[in-house]
Amino acid sequence: RFFSTNGLIEDMREVEVRRKNDNPWTEQEKATFLDKYLQYPKRFRKIAEFLPNKSTQDVVAYYFFNKRKLNLKKLIRDTSRGRRGSGPTPARPKM
């Protein structure tokens, strides 16, 4: 009999719930992620260096599961405009 070990995930929701419960994100970690993401967009390894309890994989997963909720593309656009002096720096969203 053949048993595959290719890492196929049968139920992604179950895996995500287990991952969230194993190492939940604190409010401080969420704020640090957002701050560092605005400094280093999509440089997940660099962002993970500032989060001692999170791996790069945790940071990537947090990004993909929250990018729409936090509206990260708009934040990056607004922040880069603010740095050029064309407008005020945007307020950060509540998590």
Helices and strands as residue ranges (DSSP letters): H 12-22, H 27-39, H 44-48, H 56-70, H 72-84
